[in-house]
């Protein structure tokens, strides 16, 4: 017989196995903090450029939203920023170059 130790018949994990709660705490929490901060910063940039924050929610609120919801919050912020940029862009009116008569196409 080559087996010198008794067979393991238990379904319990080994003491050295990774605990999912610890892995979540060590990996997900720092990532959530980083993404929350980055989205807070992006919302602040948008507020500085356009005068109003995305969807009129302060950058701090956007940071908390992204921290709590993750990828869904990032997508919401992206949509809000795009909507705000389109709203503040103004109409696309061709500008005159200053040559020719007013109203002329030449």
Secondary structure by P-SEA (a helix, b strand, c coil): cccccccccccccccccccaaaaaaacaaaaaaaaaaaaaaaaaaaaaacccccccccaaaaaaaaaacaaaaaaaaaaaaaaaaaaacccbbbbbcccccccccc
